[in-house]
Amino acid sequence: MSVITSITEGELTDFLSAYNLGKLQSYQGITEGTVNTNYLLNINHQKYIFTVFEVLNKETAEHYLTLTEFLSKQALSCATPLLDNHQNSIRYIQGKPACLVSFLPGKSNQHPSPENCRQIGLYLAKMHINSHSFKPLSNPMGREWRTEHASKIYSGIMHFLRKIN
């Protein structure tokens, strides 16, 4: 479900022209995720992540990007936004806010070990401690959002189970 917005190579090349990073060599949709559309880009043998914000507006997306930049400056490993030639972290594609961020190496772990969970907990603790002075934002994915999405997921599961029975 993560590639909600399909982007053509021409659209992506046009978007990237504001960054002077070089020629787009390849791109592919990232199949994991539930809210945003993400693509892995290869530009001049460098990897980047291109994100289309499907739910967030520009101001909220900018707030999150500012937070990742803030945390990165505090020696926490997180993707940071690239600024275009006009110093903007957000541009639009197909009428939706979008950004380009640095690539962090690694891979998804579908079966985390207790040690993996411990490491995640330590990182989250550092993130919360280091972001204490950062201006908070109301949670756009609070109780109402979670309830709505849980209902959609439950309906999808039930539909699937009825089909296979």
C-alpha positions in Angstrom: 0.0 0.0 0.0 2.9 2.4 0.3 3.1 3.5 -3.3 -0.2 5.5 -3.3 0.9 8.1 -5.7 2.6 6.8 -8.9 5.2 9.2 -10.2 6.6 9.1 -13.7 10.2 9.5 -14.5 9.5 12.9 -16.2 7.7 14.2 -13.1 10.5 13.1 -10.9 13.2 14.5 -13.1 11.3 17.8 -13.1 11.0 17.8 -9.3 14.7 17.0 -8.9 15.8 19.8 -11.3 15.5 22.2 -8.4 18.3 20.4 -6.5 21.3 20.3 -8.9 22.2 16.8 -7.7 22.8 15.4 -11.1 21.1 12.8 -13.3 18.5 10.4 -12.0 19.9 7.0 -12.7 17.0 4.9 -11.3 14.1 4.9 -8.9 11.8 2.4 -7.4 8.8 2.4 -5.1 9.3 1.3 -1.6 6.6 -1.3 -0.7 6.6 -0.9 3.0 4.8 1.8 4.9 1.2 2.8 5.3 0.8 6.6 5.1 3.2 8.2 2.7 4.5 7.2 -0.8 8.2 6.6 -0.8 10.7 6.0 -3.6 14.4 5.0 -3.4 16.3 7.2 -5.8 19.8 6.6 -7.3 21.3 9.9 -8.4 25.0 10.0 -9.5 25.6 6.8 -7.5 24.1 8.3 -4.4 20.9 7.1 -2.7 18.1 9.3 -1.6 14.5 8.8 -0.4 11.7 10.7 -2.1 8.5 11.1 -0.1 5.1 12.2 -1.1 3.0 13.2 1.9 -0.4 11.7 1.4 -2.1 12.9 4.6 0.1 15.7 6.0 -0.1 19.3 4.8 3.0 21.3 4.0 3.3 23.0 7.4 3.0 19.7 9.4 5.4 17.9 7.0 7.9 20.8 7.4 7.6 20.5 11.2 8.6 16.8 11.1 11.5 17.6 8.7 12.7 20.3 11.0 12.6 17.8 13.9 14.7 15.2 12.0 17.2 17.9 11.2 17.2 19.0 14.8 17.8 15.4 16.0 20.5 14.8 13.4 22.4 17.8 14.8 22.3 16.1 18.2 24.1 13.0 16.8 21.0 10.9 16.4 20.9 8.9 13.2 17.9 10.0 11.1 17.2 11.0 7.5 17.6 14.7 7.0 15.9 16.9 4.4 17.7 18.2 1.4 17.0 21.8 0.6 16.3 22.8 -3.0 18.0 25.8 -4.8 15.6 28.2 -3.0 16.2 26.7 0.5 12.9 24.9 0.6 12.6 21.4 2.2 9.1 20.9 0.7 8.0 21.1 -2.9 4.9 19.9 -4.6 4.3 17.0 -7.0 0.8 16.2 -8.3 -0.5 18.8 -5.9 0.9 17.0 -2.8 3.7 18.1 -0.6 6.9 16.1 -1.2 10.5 16.1 -0.1 13.9 14.6 -0.7 15.8 13.2 2.3 19.2 11.6 2.9 19.4 7.8 2.7 20.1 5.7 5.8 21.6 2.3 5.1 19.9 -0.7 6.5 16.9 -3.0 5.9 13.6 -3.8 7.3 13.5 -6.4 10.0 10.2 -8.3 10.0 11.3 -10.5 12.9 13.1 -8.4 15.5 15.0 -10.1 18.3 14.8 -9.0 21.9 18.1 -7.3 21.4 16.8 -5.4 18.4 13.8 -4.3 20.5 16.2 -3.2 23.3 18.2 -1.1 20.8 15.0 0.5 19.4 13.9 1.3 23.0 17.3 2.9 23.7 17.2 5.0 20.5 13.6 6.1 21.2 14.6 7.1 24.7 17.6 9.2 23.3 15.2 10.7 20.8 12.7 11.8 23.4 15.4 13.1 25.7 17.1 15.1 22.9 13.9 16.5 21.5 12.6 17.7 24.9 13.3 21.3 23.9 11.8 21.0 20.5 8.4 22.7 20.0 5.7 20.0 20.1 3.0 19.5 17.5 -0.5 18.1 18.0 -0.5 14.5 16.8 -2.3 14.2 13.4 -2.3 10.4 13.9 -3.9 10.4 17.3 -6.8 8.3 18.6 -9.3 9.3 15.8 -6.8 8.5 13.0 -5.8 5.2 14.6 -9.4 4.1 15.1 -10.3 5.0 11.5 -7.2 3.1 10.1 -7.7 0.1 12.4 -11.3 -0.2 11.2 -10.1 -0.1 7.5 -7.5 -2.8 8.2 -10.0 -5.0 10.1 -12.5 -4.6 7.2 -9.8 -5.6 4.7 -8.9 -8.7 6.8 -12.5 -9.8 7.1 -13.1 -9.3 3.4 -10.0 -11.5 2.7 -11.1 -14.2 5.1 -14.6 -14.4 3.6 -13.0 -14.8 0.1 -10.8 -17.7 1.2 -13.5 -19.6 3.1 
